[in-house]
Amino acid sequence: MNARTPAVARKPKIGLVAGGLGAYWPQFPDLLPQLRRSAERVTERMREFDAEVVDVGFISDAQEGAVAAEKLRAADCDLIVGFLTTYMTATMLVPIAQRSGAPVLLINLQPTEAMDHASFDTGAWLAYCGACPLPEMANAFERVGVPFRSVSGYLEDQRAWDRIGRWIRAAGVRSVLRHGRHGLMGHLYPGMYDVSTDLTMVTGNLGGHVEVLEFDDLRVRVQQVKDDEAEAKLAETREVFELADSVVEEDLAWAARVAVGLDRLVADFDLDSLAYYHRGLDGEIHEKLGAGMILGSSLLTARGVPAAGEYELRTSLAMLICDRFGAGGSFTELQALNFRDAVVEMGHDGPGHLAISERRPLLRGLGVYHGKRGWGVSVEFDVRHGPVTLVGLGQTRDGRYRIVASEGEVVGGPLLRIGNTTSRVDFGCDPGEWTDAWSASGVAHHWALATGRLLPELRALADLTGLELVEVAA
């Protein structure tokens, strides 16, 4: 049985309503047909996003707005998009914003870039008047306690659609967090205060469910792995990885068997993410399982089910956020500062996000895992060169979560060859000053390293979730 992949993950449900002031229709007979055509075009563009669109049609007065509000409330949407085609009163949209229980985005997209002033009459102008009610909506939303956000542009304005898409993607990530199932297996790495997580706070801050797992849940599934399943996983491994001469065949075969067991565990518990750690003792089965996790966890992460070691639940959640933004997200911590080359070297031993590797990832055999029990195969690569974003989930003293992020660039150069993921990140400033600023942000000592510049997406996600976003730049 294979783990669930992003291709079949829950898509965000986007509610869509368009509207204008019904008093105009008898006065300007050509206006409503034009506005309906604009609304149809918006619906077409909305359906191009990877989302389920619930279109409740066009409203012309407060009564129709109330009916639309009930339909959207029943649909349980992740984001409501209100299209202001012309002037409309706040009474038409406030009930929708209040009753839906979902964040609301208002869009003002006039037909073209500008009016033809020489030929336009009042009716033609009114088709361009979607900006007029925006301040009214903002004022009314503030007074009734509904957060306000909007995008203004014109129907074929790609910049506006890029911004709309950013809100839809953020709504999708919010949905994954609200409905997600996150596995936590084993126990805390002894002494890591920053890693310890109050499970109630995960649900309190993000929603979702934390499934508490035992390593025995993995043990029984590994024991059930058939030889042909293990051979298939070995074949997959040899296709994905380059194998160093240090890899011991017995260790590789065990890691493949554990990987099949992990696939079953994720499928059986319907997990969106997994964090794990077990210390073990004297080579017993739980120690061997913990030591055999790296291969399977890396393959899972590349398939969209982030898996992080050291019991790092908040980092597996940060990795999930990055992955659902299409940016990967590899388990990362500080390794060393390189003042000669003005880069910060960061990565981690154990699992990495294979899908964002700069090169074909390497499996290296290790006789000892530093700081951990056991031995076996470990993953080695650096993240794809170019712009990257660090994303961590910090926690304040009162239990509130905050997103901590910083943008930089992964550059080439010498790397350690010790079975770790390692990336050289240039933040455009002194490595020591950046490290001090990053550490002071309240982030834990692990985070996700993702490709691309994610701050605009993270700002949208912070807005929709109510989380604080801390942007770090030295």
N, C-alpha and C positions, 0 to 999 in steps of 0.2 A: 504494500500500500504506500503510495507516495504522499508526501506532505502537500498541503494546499499551497497554491502559488498565487501571485498577484493577479494572474489572468482570470481567476475565478473568485477573487476577493470582492467584498461588498463595494459596489459603486455608490458614490454620493447621490442622493436624491435631491434634485433641484426643483423647487416650485417656481412657476413662472406666471405672472399676471401682468397684463397691459391695461392701460386705462387713459381716459381723458374726460373732460367735463361735458356731460350730455347736453347742456344748454346750447352748445355750439351746433349740434347736428342739424336742427331745423333751420338755423340761420345760414349755414354754409354747407349745402348738400354734398359737395365734393370732398369735404374734409374727412369725414369718418371713413369712407372707402380708402383714402390714402393712408390714414393712420393704421387701418387694419392691414394694409399691405406691408407697412413697416413692421407691425407686430409679427406678421408671418415670417418676414425675413429674420427678425430676432429669434424666433423659434427655430428656424433652420440653422442659424449659427450656434444656438445653444445646444442643439442635438449633435453638433460636431465634437463636443467635448465628451470625455469618457465619463459620462454621468447619465443617470436616469432623469428625464425631464417630465415633470408633471405640469402640464399647461392647462390652467383653468380659464383661459380665454380673456376677453376684453370687458372691462367694467366701465360704466358711465355715470354711476352715482353711488351714494353711500349704501343704499340697499343692496345693490349688486356687489359692492365691496364686502358687505357682511356675509353674503352667500359664498363669495370666493374665500373669505377668511375661514369659514367652516370646512370647505373642501380641503384647503391647505393644512388646516389643523389635523384633519383626519388622515391626510397623506403622510404625516410624520416626516417632513422634509428636513434635510440637513442645512439648506440655505433657501431663502425665498428671494427671488429676483423680481422687483417691481419695475416695469418699463413705463416711464413717464413720456407719453407720446406728445402731449401738449399740456396746457394747464389743467390741473385737477386739484380738488380740495383735499386737505389733510384727513377729513372724515372718511374718505374713500380708502385710505391706506392704513391709518392707525389701527383699526380693528384687525387687519391682517397681521401687522407687526406685533400686536399685543397677544393675539390668540394662538398664533402658530407655534410658539415655543422655539422657533428657529431664528438664527440671525437673518437680518434682512439687508439686501443690497439693492439700492435704487440706481437705475441706469437711465441716463438722458442721452439718447442718440438721435440727433436730428437727421433728416433725410440726406443732406449733402454737407460739404464743408462750409458753405455760406449761402445765404439767400441771394436771389436775383432781384436786387432792390428796385430796378427800373420796371419790372413787370409784375411784381408780387402785389396782390391785394390782401385784405385782412385774413381771408380764409387760408391763403397760401402761407402767410406769415405764421398762423397758429400751428401749422405742422412743424414749425421750428421752435416752438415755445416750451419745450420740455424743461428748459432750465428755469423757467419762471417759478414753478412750485417747489424747486429744491430747497431754497431757504425756509419756506413754509413747513416742509416736511421735517427739516432738521430741527426747527424750533419746536414743532409739535412732538417729535420723538423725544427730544430732551425733556420736555415737560411731563410726558407720561412714562419716562424712565426706560426708553428703548434706545440702545446704541445706534448711532447713525453712520452710514458709510455710503458712498456713491461713486459712480464712474460716469463722466461726461465726455461726449465725443460726437461722431456721426456714424451712420449705419455701417459703412465700410472702412471705418477708421481702425486700422490694425493695432495701433497703440492702445486704443480703448479696449479692444477685444483681448489684447494681451493682459491688461489689468483685470478684466472680467474673468479671464481664465485663471489668473492668480487667486482670485477669491474662490473660484470653484474648486481648484486644487486644494486650497487650504481647508475648505469645507469637507473635502474628501478625507484629508488627514484627520481633521477633528472627528469625523464619523468613525474612522478606524480606531481612534483612541476611545471614543465613547462606547463602541460595540466590541472592542478587541478582547481577546483572551490571551493572557500573558502567563507563561509558565515560569515557576520559580522552583528550582530543584536543588536539593542538598542543604547546605548551610552557609552562613556568612564566613568569608575568609577571616580568620581570627585577627581582631584588632583594627579592622578597617571601619572606623566610626563613620566616615563619610559615605560609605557604601550602604550602610544599614538603612533599611527602608520600612516605614510603617505602611503595611499593605492597605489599610483603610485610606491613607492619604493618596494612594494611586487612584482609587475610585473617587475620592473626594475632589481631587484636582482635575482629573482627566476623564473619569468614567471608566467603563470597562470592568474586567474581572481578572483577578490574579488567581491562577490555579496552583495550589501548593502541591508539589510533587516530591516523591521520594526517589532516591537513586534505585531503589528496588523496582519502581515502575519501569525504569529503563532496563534493569537486570533481566526481568522476566521476558521482555521483548527481545533482548539480544540473545537469550537462550533459545528463543523460538526461530531464529534466523536460519533458513535453509542454505545449504552449500551453494546452490545455483544463484540465490539472491546475493550472497556475499561475492560470488564471482562476477556478477553483473555490476556490483558496486566497485569492485577492483577495476573492471574494464573502464567504467566511467572515470575513475580516478586517474588512470593512465592516460586517458584522453584529455582531461582537464589540466593535469599537472605535469611539470617536468620533475623527474625523480632524481635526487642527488644520490651519489654513490654511498652515502652514509645511511640510506634507508635500509632497514632490516626487514626482510620479507615477512617474517613472523609478526613484527609490529604493524606492518602495513595491512596484513590480512586481518588482524584484530581490529584495527581502526575502521576497516571497511565493514566488518560485522557490526561494530557499534554504530556506524553511520546508518545501516539499514534499520537497526533498532530505534535510532533517533527519528527516522522518517515515520515509523509506526507510532512512536510516542506522540509526535506532533499531530499526526492525523487522528489518532484515537481521542486526544484531548482537544482537538480543533484549535490549535495554538496559532496566534499571530506572531509571537516572539517567545524567546526562552532565555533565562539567565540561570547559571548553574555554578556550583563548586562543591567538591567533596575532598577532604584531605586524605582519608584512607590510612592504612597502616600495614606495613610489612608485606606488601604485595598481594593483599587479599582482593576479592573480586571488586569491591567498590573503589579501591584505589586504581585497579586496572581499568575500570569503566571511566573514571575521571581522567585518566591519562590517555584514553582512547577517543576523547570527545572532539579533538581539534579538526580532524578531517570532516566528519559529519556536520559539525557546527558551521564550518566554512561553506560547505555545499548548501546547507540550509539557508545561510545568510545570502548567498548568491541567488537563491530562488525566491527571495523575498520574505523569509522567516528569520529575522535577525536573532542570532544566538551569541551571547556574551558570557565570558567566563567570570570567575571571582564573584559570583552571586550579584552581578551588577545590573539589577533590574532597571534602575533609572536610565542606565546607558543603553540597555537593549531597547527601551522605549524611545530614546533619542535616535538610535539607529533605525527604528521603525519609521519615525517621522521623516528622516532623510530618505529612506528607501521609497516611501510613498510619494515623495516629491520627485522621484526619478533620479536621485543623486547618490544612490548607494548608502554609504555610512559604515565605516569600518571601525572596529573596537580599538581605541587609541588612548595612549597616555604619553607624558613627557619622557624622553629618553636621555637627551643631552642637548646642550647648547653649543653651537658652532659659531664662535665669534669671528673666526677667520673668514668664513663664507657668509656670515650674517644670516644664518638660518637656524630654525629650531628643529631638532630631530625628534620625531615622535612616531609612535606605533605601539605594538604590543606583541608579547608572545601569545601563542594560541590562535584562535580563529580570526579570520579576516574576510572582508567582502571581496570575493574573487572577481565579481563582475566589474569592479572599478580598478583592477590591477593595471599598471602601466605595461606589464609584460606577462608572459605565461607564468603563472605562479609556480613556485618551487616547493616541493616537499623535502624537508631535510630531517634526517634521523638524528635524534638527540639521546644521549645516554642519561641525561638528567634534565628535568624541567626546573629552572632556577626558582627557588622559593616555593615549590610545590612538590608533592609526592609523585613518583612514577617517571616513566620515560616512554619514548616512542617517536612518532612523526609529528612535525610541526610545519606551519606554513610560513613562507618567506616571499615577500614582494614589496613594492612601493606603490602607492596610489597614483593613478593616472596623472601625468604632469599637466599643469595648468591651474586655473583658479579652483580654489577649494574653500569650504566653509566648515569650521569646527562647530559642533552643536552638542551642548550638554544640558542636562536637567539638574538644576540646583534646587536646594530646599532651604527656606528661611527658618528662623527660630520658631516662628508660629506655625510651621508646617506647610506653608504655601510653596508651590513649585514655581520656578522661574526658568525660562529658556535663556541660556547663555550662549552667545555666538560670536565668532570672529572670522573675518575673511582674510585669506592669504593666497599663496601660490606655491604649489609643489614644483620644485626644480630638480634637475638632475645632479648627480655627484656621487661620491663614494658612500657605500652603505655597509652596515655590518652584515656578516654572513653567519648568523647564529640561530637561524630558524625563527626569526621575528619578522613581523611586518615593520618596515621603517620608511618614513617619508621625510624629506627635507623641505620644510615649509618656510617661505620667505614672507614676512609680514610687513616689509618695507620700512623697518625700523630696527633699533638695537634689540637683539634677541633677549637680552636680560630685562630690558624695560618692558617688552611685550609679556614676558613670562611673569613678571611681577603684577602687571595689570590683569592678566588672565587669572592668576591665582587669587587675586583680591576680589574677583567677581562672585565668589560663592559657589563656583562649579566644583564638582567632586574631582578626584584625580583620574577619572576615566571620562571619555566622551566619544562621540562619533565624528569621524573625519569623512566628509562628503565632497563630491565633485561639484564644481560650479559655484556661482554666487547666489546664496540662498536667502540673504537678508530680506529682500522684498517679500518672498514667500513666508518667511518666519514672522515678519511684521503682520501679515494678514492672519496667520495662524494665531498669533498672540492676541490679536483683536477679537477673533471669533471664540477663543477659549477663555479669555479673561486672564491669561497668564502674563506676568511681567516678562519683557524681553530686555536682556542686558546685552548691549553691543560693545565688544571690547576692541579698542584700537589704542595702541600705545602712543 
